[in-house]
Amino acid sequence: MNIRVATPDDLLGMQACNLQNLPENYTLRYYLYHAMTWPSLSYVAEDHKGRIVGYIMAKMEEDTAEKGEEPHGHVTSISVLRSYRRLGLAKKLMIQS
């Protein structure tokens, strides 16, 4: 398995993973917005054939300095296909992000 930074070419695979696993789904437009706004905080997990089998989208809160808070972020979405669960992929995605 390979964990790497997500690129715009990965967005359809990320969306497919989301649609298959999660009840809260996002439009392709939202994935694109997320990728353009926080490009270094989204990662994908690929199998040996290069297929996306998991992803994580994270973001940084933007107004923390104005509020006098420490910079922090949160996970917008994380998903791993059922047949690739219990392999530690979600943990690896969390650590990378």
Biotite code that builds the C-alpha atoms (Angstrom):
import biotite.structure as struc

atoms = struc.array([
    struc.Atom([0.000, 0.000, 0.000], chain_id="A", res_id=1, res_name="MET", atom_name="CA", element="C"),
    struc.Atom([1.129, 3.485, -0.798], chain_id="A", res_id=2, res_name="ASN", atom_name="CA", element="C"),
    struc.Atom([0.073, 6.658, 1.042], chain_id="A", res_id=3, res_name="ILE", atom_name="CA", element="C"),
    struc.Atom([0.642, 9.901, -0.863], chain_id="A", res_id=4, res_name="ARG", atom_name="CA", element="C"),
    struc.Atom([-0.626, 13.464, -1.162], chain_id="A", res_id=5, res_name="VAL", atom_name="CA", element="C"),
    struc.Atom([-3.851, 13.622, -3.141], chain_id="A", res_id=6, res_name="ALA", atom_name="CA", element="C"),
    struc.Atom([-3.857, 15.371, -6.508], chain_id="A", res_id=7, res_name="THR", atom_name="CA", element="C"),
    struc.Atom([-6.768, 16.720, -8.579], chain_id="A", res_id=8, res_name="PRO", atom_name="CA", element="C"),
    struc.Atom([-6.567, 13.510, -10.645], chain_id="A", res_id=9, res_name="ASP", atom_name="CA", element="C"),
    struc.Atom([-7.532, 11.549, -7.511], chain_id="A", res_id=10, res_name="ASP", atom_name="CA", element="C"),
    struc.Atom([-10.786, 13.369, -6.827], chain_id="A", res_id=11, res_name="LEU", atom_name="CA", element="C"),
    struc.Atom([-13.065, 10.934, -8.677], chain_id="A", res_id=12, res_name="LEU", atom_name="CA", element="C"),
    struc.Atom([-11.490, 7.986, -6.859], chain_id="A", res_id=13, res_name="GLY", atom_name="CA", element="C"),
    struc.Atom([-11.874, 9.750, -3.528], chain_id="A", res_id=14, res_name="MET", atom_name="CA", element="C"),
    struc.Atom([-15.512, 10.518, -4.287], chain_id="A", res_id=15, res_name="GLN", atom_name="CA", element="C"),
    struc.Atom([-16.144, 6.885, -5.292], chain_id="A", res_id=16, res_name="ALA", atom_name="CA", element="C"),
    struc.Atom([-14.648, 5.708, -2.006], chain_id="A", res_id=17, res_name="CYS", atom_name="CA", element="C"),
    struc.Atom([-16.867, 8.161, -0.137], chain_id="A", res_id=18, res_name="ASN", atom_name="CA", element="C"),
    struc.Atom([-20.036, 7.138, -1.996], chain_id="A", res_id=19, res_name="LEU", atom_name="CA", element="C"),
    struc.Atom([-19.401, 3.455, -1.330], chain_id="A", res_id=20, res_name="GLN", atom_name="CA", element="C"),
    struc.Atom([-18.731, 3.808, 2.399], chain_id="A", res_id=21, res_name="ASN", atom_name="CA", element="C"),
    struc.Atom([-20.248, 6.887, 3.971], chain_id="A", res_id=22, res_name="LEU", atom_name="CA", element="C"),
    struc.Atom([-23.755, 8.306, 4.409], chain_id="A", res_id=23, res_name="PRO", atom_name="CA", element="C"),
    struc.Atom([-22.583, 11.930, 4.085], chain_id="A", res_id=24, res_name="GLU", atom_name="CA", element="C"),
    struc.Atom([-21.546, 12.525, 0.501], chain_id="A", res_id=25, res_name="ASN", atom_name="CA", element="C"),
    struc.Atom([-19.886, 15.523, -1.128], chain_id="A", res_id=26, res_name="TYR", atom_name="CA", element="C"),
    struc.Atom([-20.138, 16.961, -4.611], chain_id="A", res_id=27, res_name="THR", atom_name="CA", element="C"),
    struc.Atom([-17.130, 16.856, -6.904], chain_id="A", res_id=28, res_name="LEU", atom_name="CA", element="C"),
    struc.Atom([-17.079, 20.650, -6.636], chain_id="A", res_id=29, res_name="ARG", atom_name="CA", element="C"),
    struc.Atom([-16.490, 20.361, -2.871], chain_id="A", res_id=30, res_name="TYR", atom_name="CA", element="C"),
    struc.Atom([-13.583, 17.942, -3.381], chain_id="A", res_id=31, res_name="TYR", atom_name="CA", element="C"),
    struc.Atom([-12.046, 20.363, -5.871], chain_id="A", res_id=32, res_name="LEU", atom_name="CA", element="C"),
    struc.Atom([-12.495, 23.322, -3.492], chain_id="A", res_id=33, res_name="TYR", atom_name="CA", element="C"),
    struc.Atom([-10.897, 21.336, -0.688], chain_id="A", res_id=34, res_name="HIS", atom_name="CA", element="C"),
    struc.Atom([-7.962, 20.242, -2.863], chain_id="A", res_id=35, res_name="ALA", atom_name="CA", element="C"),
    struc.Atom([-7.301, 23.801, -4.013], chain_id="A", res_id=36, res_name="MET", atom_name="CA", element="C"),
    struc.Atom([-7.642, 25.399, -0.563], chain_id="A", res_id=37, res_name="THR", atom_name="CA", element="C"),
    struc.Atom([-5.657, 22.874, 1.509], chain_id="A", res_id=38, res_name="TRP", atom_name="CA", element="C"),
    struc.Atom([-3.591, 20.936, -1.081], chain_id="A", res_id=39, res_name="PRO", atom_name="CA", element="C"),
    struc.Atom([-1.103, 19.489, 1.380], chain_id="A", res_id=40, res_name="SER", atom_name="CA", element="C"),
    struc.Atom([-3.644, 18.104, 3.850], chain_id="A", res_id=41, res_name="LEU", atom_name="CA", element="C"),
    struc.Atom([-5.436, 15.469, 1.764], chain_id="A", res_id=42, res_name="SER", atom_name="CA", element="C"),
    struc.Atom([-3.937, 12.029, 1.198], chain_id="A", res_id=43, res_name="TYR", atom_name="CA", element="C"),
    struc.Atom([-4.910, 8.856, -0.612], chain_id="A", res_id=44, res_name="VAL", atom_name="CA", element="C"),
    struc.Atom([-4.105, 5.206, -0.010], chain_id="A", res_id=45, res_name="ALA", atom_name="CA", element="C"),
    struc.Atom([-3.413, 3.206, -3.169], chain_id="A", res_id=46, res_name="GLU", atom_name="CA", element="C"),
    struc.Atom([-3.321, -0.534, -3.667], chain_id="A", res_id=47, res_name="ASP", atom_name="CA", element="C"),
    struc.Atom([-0.586, -2.276, -5.682], chain_id="A", res_id=48, res_name="HIS", atom_name="CA", element="C"),
    struc.Atom([-2.419, -1.429, -8.946], chain_id="A", res_id=49, res_name="LYS", atom_name="CA", element="C"),
    struc.Atom([-2.649, 2.285, -8.136], chain_id="A", res_id=50, res_name="GLY", atom_name="CA", element="C"),
    struc.Atom([-6.368, 2.212, -7.291], chain_id="A", res_id=51, res_name="ARG", atom_name="CA", element="C"),
    struc.Atom([-7.559, 4.517, -4.531], chain_id="A", res_id=52, res_name="ILE", atom_name="CA", element="C"),
    struc.Atom([-8.740, 2.395, -1.622], chain_id="A", res_id=53, res_name="VAL", atom_name="CA", element="C"),
    struc.Atom([-8.882, 5.121, 1.013], chain_id="A", res_id=54, res_name="GLY", atom_name="CA", element="C"),
    struc.Atom([-8.496, 8.834, 1.558], chain_id="A", res_id=55, res_name="TYR", atom_name="CA", element="C"),
    struc.Atom([-8.441, 11.577, 4.134], chain_id="A", res_id=56, res_name="ILE", atom_name="CA", element="C"),
    struc.Atom([-9.405, 15.226, 3.676], chain_id="A", res_id=57, res_name="MET", atom_name="CA", element="C"),
    struc.Atom([-8.312, 17.621, 6.389], chain_id="A", res_id=58, res_name="ALA", atom_name="CA", element="C"),
    struc.Atom([-8.339, 21.383, 6.746], chain_id="A", res_id=59, res_name="LYS", atom_name="CA", element="C"),
    struc.Atom([-6.911, 24.117, 8.905], chain_id="A", res_id=60, res_name="MET", atom_name="CA", element="C"),
    struc.Atom([-9.149, 26.549, 10.715], chain_id="A", res_id=61, res_name="GLU", atom_name="CA", element="C"),
    struc.Atom([-8.407, 29.909, 9.190], chain_id="A", res_id=62, res_name="GLU", atom_name="CA", element="C"),
    struc.Atom([-9.438, 32.440, 11.825], chain_id="A", res_id=63, res_name="ASP", atom_name="CA", element="C"),
    struc.Atom([-7.536, 31.111, 14.843], chain_id="A", res_id=64, res_name="THR", atom_name="CA", element="C"),
    struc.Atom([-4.994, 33.973, 14.958], chain_id="A", res_id=65, res_name="ALA", atom_name="CA", element="C"),
    struc.Atom([-7.781, 36.540, 15.013], chain_id="A", res_id=66, res_name="GLU", atom_name="CA", element="C"),
    struc.Atom([-9.334, 34.753, 17.979], chain_id="A", res_id=67, res_name="LYS", atom_name="CA", element="C"),
    struc.Atom([-6.004, 34.372, 19.767], chain_id="A", res_id=68, res_name="GLY", atom_name="CA", element="C"),
    struc.Atom([-6.144, 30.586, 19.442], chain_id="A", res_id=69, res_name="GLU", atom_name="CA", element="C"),
    struc.Atom([-3.428, 28.102, 18.556], chain_id="A", res_id=70, res_name="GLU", atom_name="CA", element="C"),
    struc.Atom([-3.542, 27.016, 14.915], chain_id="A", res_id=71, res_name="PRO", atom_name="CA", element="C"),
    struc.Atom([-5.542, 23.810, 14.581], chain_id="A", res_id=72, res_name="HIS", atom_name="CA", element="C"),
    struc.Atom([-7.342, 21.771, 12.001], chain_id="A", res_id=73, res_name="GLY", atom_name="CA", element="C"),
    struc.Atom([-9.794, 18.943, 11.690], chain_id="A", res_id=74, res_name="HIS", atom_name="CA", element="C"),
    struc.Atom([-10.604, 15.946, 9.554], chain_id="A", res_id=75, res_name="VAL", atom_name="CA", element="C"),
    struc.Atom([-13.357, 16.658, 7.055], chain_id="A", res_id=76, res_name="THR", atom_name="CA", element="C"),
    struc.Atom([-13.669, 13.075, 5.849], chain_id="A", res_id=77, res_name="SER", atom_name="CA", element="C"),
    struc.Atom([-11.813, 9.769, 6.056], chain_id="A", res_id=78, res_name="ILE", atom_name="CA", element="C"),
    struc.Atom([-12.767, 6.517, 4.381], chain_id="A", res_id=79, res_name="SER", atom_name="CA", element="C"),
    struc.Atom([-11.223, 3.131, 3.583], chain_id="A", res_id=80, res_name="VAL", atom_name="CA", element="C"),
    struc.Atom([-12.902, 0.550, 1.363], chain_id="A", res_id=81, res_name="LEU", atom_name="CA", element="C"),
    struc.Atom([-14.241, -2.400, 3.375], chain_id="A", res_id=82, res_name="ARG", atom_name="CA", element="C"),
    struc.Atom([-11.957, -4.964, 1.767], chain_id="A", res_id=83, res_name="SER", atom_name="CA", element="C"),
    struc.Atom([-8.911, -2.910, 2.833], chain_id="A", res_id=84, res_name="TYR", atom_name="CA", element="C"),
    struc.Atom([-9.895, -2.318, 6.450], chain_id="A", res_id=85, res_name="ARG", atom_name="CA", element="C"),
    struc.Atom([-8.027, -3.734, 9.448], chain_id="A", res_id=86, res_name="ARG", atom_name="CA", element="C"),
    struc.Atom([-4.698, -3.048, 7.710], chain_id="A", res_id=87, res_name="LEU", atom_name="CA", element="C"),
    struc.Atom([-3.920, 0.190, 9.531], chain_id="A", res_id=88, res_name="GLY", atom_name="CA", element="C"),
    struc.Atom([-4.637, 2.414, 6.518], chain_id="A", res_id=89, res_name="LEU", atom_name="CA", element="C"),
    struc.Atom([-6.875, 4.844, 8.391], chain_id="A", res_id=90, res_name="ALA", atom_name="CA", element="C"),
    struc.Atom([-4.215, 5.282, 11.063], chain_id="A", res_id=91, res_name="LYS", atom_name="CA", element="C"),
    struc.Atom([-1.537, 5.882, 8.413], chain_id="A", res_id=92, res_name="LYS", atom_name="CA", element="C"),
    struc.Atom([-3.773, 8.431, 6.679], chain_id="A", res_id=93, res_name="LEU", atom_name="CA", element="C"),
    struc.Atom([-4.377, 10.221, 9.995], chain_id="A", res_id=94, res_name="MET", atom_name="CA", element="C"),
    struc.Atom([-0.675, 10.363, 10.775], chain_id="A", res_id=95, res_name="ILE", atom_name="CA", element="C"),
    struc.Atom([0.174, 11.737, 7.323], chain_id="A", res_id=96, res_name="GLN", atom_name="CA", element="C"),
    struc.Atom([-2.494, 14.398, 7.468], chain_id="A", res_id=97, res_name="SER", atom_name="CA", element="C"),
])
